[in-house]
């Protein structure tokens, strides 16, 4: 029998409910971080060009991953709200349509894998020694979306349903298997960088199968059957209505990162390797924040669905406070130990010097990253993703890209680093203004949630 709605998530202490969901999500996300670190540690042993290639390929995949993320955001919002209402069958329909749409996107990316990688490297003006392994890695990784995309949506649906343990199980299987397979494929089979992509593909198959088995047992609040995957055009439109603005918000940031790499690529493999090493360190701090944000998103949706907008508001700001405190503390550590942190991945002295400079500039952005990410997830859980997209566009398109181009022309790579750091601060300020405007107690959305008429104002 499926579990009844967990009242402790929408009653009692909001902070306790947030931490109860966030901690299992954080464990899963930290395990995903294991893969990021393992990839860069092993590939760093292959050489500076290979690590630079991984960084170039990664930023290209981030753009593609963002498109898939939109289906996850739309699915989470629909599942969370219907679980909050107590309609498990409708939550299952959101899950089913999200999975079908993720598979359709994966098919598109597989088609693009035959024609896109080489032109991407040419557009970014990546030197041949870096471009060749990056192309191979990209092509295999694009095929992996056949399993990664539905696994991603599946995990978001479990999070939206408040099924932290099931989400943790899915999040555990894939990264641990990936980390175990990395050295086998990279060194044992002498595949180099492409071996890391094959290890990831196999791990996504295992993660997807684990989630499907857990849901099929019928013991979760998230229920699914054959009917959940058939028809449902109206539900698909709702997933798209929430997911597309959410996708665009993430796409803005990832495109800005893509253009940043395009701007710094002509400075050579040393700068690209430093960027790749610094990126994994930043991601190691973003991933715990994602857990807090994902928990806040699930609770935003469930509390709004249950007609409790004030509790939803309070939960979001608790998440912001927790993540900001974590990022400020981590920033001090990163600033003091920047050189040894970079040397862990590439001990080339030139790479260490460049990477340490990048890390110390990035520390300025840490509070902005915390606020922007946490509130972005809260917007997604509420199904109101357009304001988050606008704030990201102001910070990363209107400010970051022109500033990075101009400052890099004047001061070299460090100018681009400062453009990125200040962009997150701009993003955070605009995000706070729009969040307060939309969700403040007594506002139009809060009144609609209390009256059970949330859909009439959700996307205005």
C-alpha positions in Angstrom: 0.0 0.0 0.0 1.2 3.5 -0.7 2.2 5.7 2.2 -0.1 8.5 3.3 1.0 12.1 3.1 3.7 12.9 5.6 2.1 15.6 7.8 5.4 16.4 9.5 6.5 18.1 6.3 3.7 20.6 6.4 3.3 20.9 10.2 5.6 21.6 13.1 9.0 23.3 12.8 9.8 24.4 9.2 13.5 24.2 10.0 13.2 20.6 11.2 11.2 19.6 8.1 13.8 21.3 5.8 16.7 19.5 7.4 14.8 16.2 7.5 14.5 16.4 3.7 17.8 18.1 3.0 20.1 15.7 4.8 19.3 12.6 2.7 19.3 14.8 -0.5 22.7 16.2 0.6 24.2 12.7 1.0 23.1 11.8 -2.5 24.5 15.1 -3.9 27.8 14.6 -2.1 28.0 11.2 -3.6 27.5 12.8 -7.0 30.4 15.1 -6.1 32.5 12.0 -5.7 32.1 11.5 -9.4 33.2 15.0 -10.2 36.2 14.8 -8.0 37.1 11.3 -9.1 36.9 12.2 -12.8 39.2 15.2 -12.3 41.6 13.3 -10.1 42.0 10.5 -12.6 42.0 12.7 -15.7 44.5 15.0 -14.0 46.9 12.0 -14.0 46.4 11.7 -17.7 47.7 15.3 -18.3 47.0 19.0 -18.4 45.4 18.7 -21.9 43.1 15.9 -20.8 41.9 17.9 -17.8 41.4 21.0 -20.0 39.4 18.9 -22.4 37.2 17.6 -19.5 36.5 21.2 -18.5 35.6 22.3 -22.0 33.3 19.3 -22.5 31.7 19.7 -19.1 30.6 23.3 -19.8 29.1 22.2 -23.1 27.2 19.4 -21.3 26.0 21.8 -18.7 24.0 23.6 -21.4 22.4 20.4 -22.5 21.8 19.2 -19.0 19.9 22.4 -18.3 17.4 21.6 -21.0 16.7 18.3 -19.3 16.5 20.0 -15.9 13.5 21.9 -17.0 11.5 18.7 -17.2 12.7 17.8 -13.7 11.6 21.2 -12.3 8.2 21.0 -13.9 7.7 17.4 -12.6 8.9 18.2 -9.1 6.4 21.2 -8.8 3.5 19.1 -10.1 4.3 16.1 -7.9 4.9 18.2 -4.8 1.7 20.2 -5.0 -0.4 17.1 -5.6 1.2 15.2 -2.8 0.4 18.3 -0.6 -3.2 18.1 -1.7 -3.3 14.4 -1.2 -3.8 13.4 -4.8 -1.3 10.6 -5.3 -2.7 9.5 -8.7 -2.3 13.0 -10.2 1.3 13.1 -8.8 1.9 9.8 -10.6 0.7 11.3 -13.9 3.1 14.3 -13.5 5.9 11.7 -13.0 4.9 9.7 -16.0 4.6 12.7 -18.4 7.9 14.0 -17.1 9.7 10.7 -17.9 8.2 10.6 -21.4 9.3 14.1 -22.1 12.8 13.4 -20.8 13.2 10.5 -23.1 12.1 12.7 -26.0 14.7 15.2 -25.2 17.3 12.5 -24.8 16.5 11.2 -28.3 17.1 14.7 -29.7 20.5 15.0 -28.0 21.5 11.6 -29.4 20.7 12.9 -32.9 22.7 16.0 -32.2 25.7 14.0 -31.0 26.5 13.1 -34.6 26.9 16.7 -35.8 27.4 19.0 -32.8 30.7 18.3 -30.9 33.2 19.3 -33.6 31.5 22.6 -34.5 31.3 23.4 -30.8 35.1 23.0 -30.3 35.7 25.0 -33.5 33.4 27.8 -32.2 35.3 27.9 -28.9 38.6 28.0 -30.7 40.0 25.1 -28.6 43.5 23.9 -29.5 43.6 20.5 -31.3 45.3 18.6 -28.4 42.3 19.6 -26.2 39.6 19.4 -28.8 40.0 15.8 -29.8 39.5 14.1 -26.5 36.7 16.6 -25.7 34.8 15.6 -28.8 35.0 11.9 -27.9 33.9 12.6 -24.4 31.0 14.8 -25.5 29.6 12.3 -28.0 29.5 9.4 -25.5 28.0 11.7 -22.8 25.2 12.8 -25.2 24.3 9.2 -25.8 24.2 8.7 -22.0 21.3 11.1 -21.8 19.1 8.2 -22.8 19.4 7.0 -19.2 20.6 10.1 -17.4 17.6 12.3 -18.4 14.8 10.0 -17.1 16.9 9.2 -14.0 17.1 12.9 -13.4 13.4 13.5 -13.7 12.7 10.4 -11.6 14.9 11.7 -8.8 13.2 15.1 -8.9 9.8 13.4 -8.7 10.8 11.4 -5.6 12.1 14.6 -4.0 8.9 16.4 -4.8 6.9 13.6 -3.1 9.1 13.9 0.0 10.5 10.4 -0.5 14.0 11.3 0.7 15.1 7.7 1.3 14.1 6.5 -2.1 15.8 9.6 -3.7 18.9 8.8 -1.7 18.9 5.2 -2.9 18.9 6.4 -6.6 21.5 9.0 -5.8 23.7 6.5 -4.2 23.9 3.7 -6.7 24.9 5.8 -9.7 27.8 7.8 -8.4 29.3 5.0 -6.4 29.3 2.7 -9.4 30.7 5.6 -11.5 33.6 6.2 -9.1 34.4 2.5 -9.1 34.4 2.2 -12.9 36.4 5.3 -13.6 39.9 3.9 -13.0 39.0 0.6 -14.8 37.9 2.4 -18.0 40.4 5.3 -17.9 43.5 3.2 -17.1 42.7 -0.5 -17.0 41.2 -0.4 -20.5 43.5 2.5 -21.5 40.6 4.6 -22.8 41.6 7.9 -21.3 39.0 10.7 -21.1 36.4 8.7 -23.1 36.6 6.0 -20.5 35.2 8.4 -17.9 32.1 9.0 -20.2 31.5 5.2 -20.6 31.7 4.8 -16.8 29.1 7.5 -16.3 26.7 5.9 -18.9 26.8 2.5 -17.2 26.2 4.1 -13.8 23.1 6.0 -15.1 21.6 2.7 -16.3 22.0 1.3 -12.8 20.5 4.4 -11.1 17.5 4.5 -13.4 16.8 0.8 -12.8 17.0 1.3 -9.0 14.4 4.1 -9.1 12.1 2.2 -11.4 12.2 -0.8 -9.1 11.5 1.3 -6.0 8.5 3.1 -7.5 7.1 -0.2 -9.1 6.9 -1.8 -5.6 4.0 0.6 -4.8 5.0 1.4 -1.3 5.8 5.1 -1.9 3.7 8.2 -1.9 4.7 8.5 -5.6 2.5 6.0 -7.5 2.8 5.2 -11.2 1.3 2.7 -13.6 0.9 2.4 -17.3 -1.8 5.0 -17.4 0.6 7.5 -15.8 2.8 7.4 -19.0 -0.1 7.5 -21.5 -2.0 10.6 -22.7 -2.0 13.5 -20.3 -1.5 16.4 -22.8 -2.8 18.8 -20.2 -0.3 17.6 -17.7 2.5 17.8 -20.2 1.6 21.4 -20.9 1.7 22.2 -17.1 5.2 20.5 -16.9 6.3 22.7 -19.8 4.7 25.8 -18.4 6.7 25.5 -15.2 9.7 23.7 -16.7 10.5 26.0 -19.7 11.0 29.2 -17.6 12.9 27.1 -15.1 15.0 25.6 -17.9 15.6 29.1 -19.3 16.8 30.3 -15.9 19.4 27.6 -15.7 20.2 27.9 -19.4 21.0 31.6 -18.9 23.7 30.6 -16.4 25.1 27.7 -18.3 25.2 29.7 -21.6 27.1 32.4 -19.7 29.5 29.7 -18.5 29.9 28.4 -22.0 30.7 31.9 -23.3 33.1 32.4 -20.5 35.1 29.3 -21.5 34.9 30.6 -25.1 36.4 33.9 -23.9 39.2 32.3 -21.9 40.0 29.3 -24.3 42.4 31.4 -26.5 44.6 31.9 -23.4 45.5 28.2 -23.7 45.4 24.8 -21.9 46.9 26.2 -18.7 44.0 28.5 -18.1 41.4 25.9 -19.2 42.9 23.3 -16.8 42.9 25.8 -14.0 39.2 26.6 -14.8 38.4 22.8 -14.8 40.0 22.3 -11.4 38.4 25.4 -9.9 35.0 24.4 -11.3 34.9 21.1 -9.4 35.8 22.9 -6.2 32.9 25.4 -6.7 30.6 22.5 -7.6 31.6 20.8 -4.3 30.1 23.8 -2.5 27.1 24.1 -4.8 26.0 20.5 -4.4 25.2 20.7 -0.7 23.3 23.9 -1.5 21.4 22.1 -4.1 20.2 19.7 -1.4 19.0 22.6 0.7 17.3 24.1 -2.3 15.7 20.9 -3.4 14.3 20.3 0.0 13.0 23.9 0.1 11.5 23.4 -3.3 9.6 20.3 -2.3 8.3 22.0 0.9 7.3 25.1 -1.0 5.2 23.1 -3.3 3.7 20.9 -0.6 2.9 23.9 1.7 1.4 26.0 -1.0 -0.7 23.0 -2.1 -1.8 22.6 1.5 -2.8 26.3 1.6 0.0 27.4 3.9 1.9 30.2 2.1 3.4 31.7 5.3 5.0 28.5 6.1 6.3 28.2 2.6 7.8 31.7 2.8 9.5 30.9 6.1 10.9 27.7 4.8 12.5 29.4 1.8 14.3 32.0 3.9 15.5 29.3 6.4 17.1 27.6 3.4 18.7 30.8 2.2 20.2 31.5 5.7 21.6 28.0 6.1 23.3 27.9 2.7 24.6 31.5 3.0 26.3 30.7 6.3 27.8 27.5 4.8 29.2 29.4 1.8 30.7 32.3 3.8 32.5 29.8 6.0 33.7 27.7 3.1 34.9 30.9 1.3 37.4 31.6 4.1 38.9 28.1 3.8 39.1 28.3 0.0 40.8 31.6 0.1 43.5 30.4 2.6 44.2 27.1 0.9 43.7 27.9 -2.8 47.0 26.6 -4.0 47.0 23.1 -2.5 43.3 22.7 -3.5 44.2 23.3 -7.2 47.4 21.2 -7.0 45.2 18.2 -5.9 44.0 18.1 -9.5 46.9 19.4 -11.5 50.3 20.2 -9.9 51.6 22.1 -12.9 53.0 25.3 -11.3 51.4 27.5 -13.9 48.0 25.9 -13.5 48.3 26.1 -9.7 49.0 29.8 -9.8 46.2 30.6 -12.3 43.7 28.3 -10.4 44.5 29.9 -7.1 43.9 33.4 -8.6 40.5 32.2 -10.0 39.4 30.6 -6.7 40.2 33.8 -4.7 38.2 35.9 -7.0 35.3 33.5 -6.9 35.1 33.7 -3.1 33.5 37.2 -3.6 30.6 35.5 -5.3 29.9 32.8 -2.7 27.1 34.7 -0.8 25.5 35.6 -4.1 25.6 32.0 -5.3 23.9 30.9 -2.1 21.1 33.4 -2.3 20.5 33.0 -6.0 20.5 29.2 -6.0 18.3 28.7 -2.9 15.6 31.2 -4.0 15.8 29.8 -7.6 14.8 26.3 -6.2 12.1 27.8 -4.1 10.6 29.5 -7.2 10.7 26.2 -9.0 9.0 24.3 -6.2 6.2 26.9 -6.2 5.8 26.5 -9.9 6.6 30.2 -10.5 9.9 30.1 -12.5 9.7 33.1 -14.7 11.0 35.6 -12.1 14.0 33.3 -11.5 14.7 33.4 -15.2 14.6 37.2 -15.3 17.0 37.6 -12.4 19.5 35.1 -14.0 19.2 36.9 -17.3 20.0 40.3 -15.7 23.0 38.9 -13.8 24.6 36.6 -16.4 23.5 37.9 -19.8 23.1 41.6 -19.3 26.1 41.9 -17.0 28.4 38.9 -17.1 28.9 38.3 -20.8 29.7 41.9 -21.9 31.8 42.5 -18.7 33.8 39.3 -19.2 34.5 40.2 -22.9 35.6 43.7 -22.1 37.5 43.0 -18.9 39.4 40.0 -20.4 40.5 42.3 -23.3 41.8 44.8 -20.8 43.2 42.6 -18.0 43.4 39.0 -19.4 41.6 36.0 -17.8 41.4 37.7 -14.3 39.1 40.3 -15.8 36.7 37.5 -16.9 36.9 36.0 -13.4 35.8 39.2 -11.8 32.9 39.5 -14.3 31.6 36.1 -13.2 32.0 36.9 -9.5 30.1 40.2 -9.7 27.4 38.7 -11.9 26.3 36.4 -9.1 25.9 39.3 -6.8 23.7 41.1 -9.3 21.7 37.9 -9.8 21.2 37.5 -6.1 20.0 41.1 -5.5 17.4 40.9 -8.4 16.3 37.5 -7.2 15.6 38.7 -3.6 13.6 41.7 -5.0 11.4 39.5 -7.2 11.0 36.8 -4.5 9.8 39.3 -1.9 7.5 40.9 -4.5 5.9 37.5 -5.4 5.7 35.6 -2.1 5.5 38.2 0.7 2.8 37.3 3.3 -0.4 39.0 2.3 0.5 39.3 -1.3 -1.7 38.0 -4.2 0.0 34.6 -4.5 -0.3 34.0 -0.7 -3.9 34.9 -0.7 -4.6 32.7 -3.7 -2.8 29.7 -2.0 -4.9 30.2 1.2 -8.1 30.3 -0.9 -7.1 27.2 -3.0 -6.8 29.2 -6.2 -3.1 29.1 -6.7 -3.1 28.3 -10.4 -4.9 31.6 -11.3 -1.9 33.6 -10.3 1.0 31.2 -10.3 2.7 32.2 -13.6 1.6 35.8 -13.9 
